[in-house]
Amino acid sequence: MRRIEPRGVLAGDAAEDVKRIISEIVLHEQVDELHVSLADVTALGDSGVDALLAVYVLAIEHGVRYRVVDDAEHHRRALRWPLLLDVLADSDDVGTLIFALAVLRPSAFVGSPR
């Protein structure tokens, strides 16, 4: 199991950095489970939420169990989509993967605009 602990504001360039780091771990390290701790994240912007969701999909596609842990109440406000926090907290549910794919890659679904 590997654990990532971003610090400070998770938005903009910082969110892109976290996305890149996690992507490299998923693609190049042989990990079976990856935890992303939000304990030291002081603020979570939209780009941070997008990054967490994008690497969730990447991790699951590569067989890595992915969990966002140590969330706080102020993160719950940023993760305002219905069930998004549950999606990021447990990668074992196929339904959550379908939800994430529908949000990030709607063209993957039959009848959706390309």
N, C-alpha and C positions, 0 to 999 in steps of 0.2 A: 504494500500500500504506500502511496506517495501522497504527501500533503503540501499544498501551496497556501501561503498566507500573505496575500496582498495587503498593503498598508495605505492609509490615507484615503484620498478621494479616488474612487474607481469610476472614472469618466474620461472621455477624450483620449489623449495619448496614453494615459495610464491603463485604460481599458484595452487599448490595442496591444500594449506591451503584455498584459496578462493573457490576452487571447493568443498572442504569438508564443509565449512561454508554454502555456498549457498545450497548444497545438503541437509544439516540438516534443513535449513529453509523450503525448499520445502517439505521435507518429514514429518517434525514434527510440523510446525507452520501452522496455517490456514490463509494463505495469498492469496489474489486473484490476486495481482500484485506485481512484484518484479523488481526494477530498480537497475542496477549495473552502478555506475558512474565511468568513467575513468578520471575524472577531476584531480585527484591527482596521477594518474599513470604516472610515468616518462618514462617508457619503457615497451613495450609489446612484450614478446618473443613468440616463437611458442607454448610453453607449456601453456602460458597464453591464446592464441587464442584457443587452444584445450580445455582448461578448460571452457572458455566462451561458446563455442559451445556445449560441453557436458552437461553443466547445463541448456542450452537453451532447449535441447531435454528433459531432465528430468523434467523441469518446465512445458513444454507443455504437456507431458505425464500425469502430475498430475493436469492439469487444471489451472495452474498459468500463468498469462500473464507476459511475461519476456521482458525486454528492456535493452539494453546497451545504456547509455546516456552519454552526456558530452564528446564525443570523440574529439580528436584534430588531426591535420594534421599528426603528427608523428605516431599516432595510425592507421591512414588510410594506411600507408605504411606496417604496420605489418598485417593488415587485407586485404591482397593483393588478396585473392581469389575473383573472380567476384561475386558481390552482397553479399559477406559475411557480410559487415557492415550493409546492408539493412536487412539481415536475423536477425541479432542481435538487430536491432533497432525496429523491429515490429513483434510481435509473432502472429498477427492475420491472416497472410497469410498461408494457407495450403501448398502452393507450397514451401515456405521457410522451412517448417517443413520436407517435403519430401526431399528437398535438404540436410538438416542437417542429416537426417537419412541415406541417401545414402552415405554421407561422413563418418559418424561414425559407421554405422551398415550395411555395404553392404550385409551381409548375410541375411538380412531381405527381400531382393528383390528376386523374382523368377528368377532362372537361374544364380544367382551370385555364385561365388566360396565360399565355407564355410571355 
